[in-house]
Amino acid sequence: MPVLVASDLDRTLIYSSAALALTMPDARAPRLLCVEVHESKPLSYLTETAGQLLTDLGDSAVFVPTTTRTRKQYQRINLPGPQPAYAICANGGHLLVDGDTDHDWHTAVQARLADECAPLDEIRDHLTRTADPVWVRKHRVAEDLFAYLVVERELLPEDWVKELAVWAEPRGWTVSLQGRKIYAVPGPLTKSAAVREVARRIGAELTLAAGDSLLDADLLLAADRGWRPGHGELADSDWHAPHISALPERGVLAGERIVREFLRAVRQRT
């Protein structure tokens, strides 16, 4: 019976240069491996040690990248190890099987959102009317499923995100602030639902998970064991659950620790 390892990517396993948190002396900084290039520039990294551990993990378990990224954004990432047979994009809106969208899954997700949530256009209109151009840099829609803003954090009013969340909740939407991005996501659009579907298909006996943001909370709660790093929304809000380990590491070293914990849990089980 296989073990399923479902992990968030950004600020959980991979890190931009701004999120590396290399607080040690330069001579003691870990060697880094670039795993994403965008517009001919290096964008995301993990440590070389994490890369080797991830390769070992891919040989020992069913590793499923589980991200809020769009399919196009995900496909820029080149992780070490075997190519994952399954990947989850758009916060569960797309289930990729050998790199291709499972259209039946996507159609079922769309039907549920239509039944349970206010339409995306209503959310976009509200964001356009209430978000101040002084601190908004970009308005974006991802896969026609959810919306997000790219903002200047230092200019963002302290209570704006909370007010948006209060407005969105009765409309069936959730709000998450991650770095410079504010996400508005339909409540039923979850990573956990897609992970449960993969677990069903492969007959997984054990599910392990990791994530750093509020959008990962449902993923962690649905897993048998999970880990969160010492940074991110979950750490900032002191989010806990009985089967979730809160790690002290921050930045790219947290990513390395998470892969090490995944591999240890898989090996203990075998």
Secondary structure as GFF3:
##gff-version 3
##sequence-region A 1 270
A	DSSP	beta_strand	3	7	.	.	.	ID=ss1
A	DSSP	beta_strand	15	16	.	.	.	ID=ss2
A	DSSP	three_ten_helix	17	19	.	.	.	ID=ss3
A	DSSP	three_ten_helix	26	28	.	.	.	ID=ss4
A	DSSP	beta_strand	32	38	.	.	.	ID=ss5
A	DSSP	beta_strand	41	47	.	.	.	ID=ss6
A	DSSP	alpha_helix	48	60	.	.	.	ID=ss7
A	DSSP	beta_strand	62	65	.	.	.	ID=ss8
A	DSSP	alpha_helix	71	74	.	.	.	ID=ss9
A	DSSP	beta_strand	86	89	.	.	.	ID=ss10
A	DSSP	three_ten_helix	90	92	.	.	.	ID=ss11
A	DSSP	beta_strand	94	97	.	.	.	ID=ss12
A	DSSP	beta_strand	100	101	.	.	.	ID=ss13
A	DSSP	alpha_helix	103	116	.	.	.	ID=ss14
A	DSSP	alpha_helix	120	130	.	.	.	ID=ss15
A	DSSP	beta_strand	136	142	.	.	.	ID=ss16
A	DSSP	beta_strand	146	151	.	.	.	ID=ss17
A	DSSP	three_ten_helix	153	155	.	.	.	ID=ss18
A	DSSP	alpha_helix	160	168	.	.	.	ID=ss19
A	DSSP	three_ten_helix	169	171	.	.	.	ID=ss20
A	DSSP	beta_strand	173	178	.	.	.	ID=ss21
A	DSSP	beta_strand	181	186	.	.	.	ID=ss22
A	DSSP	alpha_helix	191	202	.	.	.	ID=ss23
A	DSSP	beta_strand	206	210	.	.	.	ID=ss24
A	DSSP	three_ten_helix	214	216	.	.	.	ID=ss25
A	DSSP	alpha_helix	217	222	.	.	.	ID=ss26
A	DSSP	beta_strand	225	228	.	.	.	ID=ss27
A	DSSP	alpha_helix	233	236	.	.	.	ID=ss28
A	DSSP	beta_strand	244	246	.	.	.	ID=ss29
A	DSSP	alpha_helix	252	269	.	.	.	ID=ss30
###
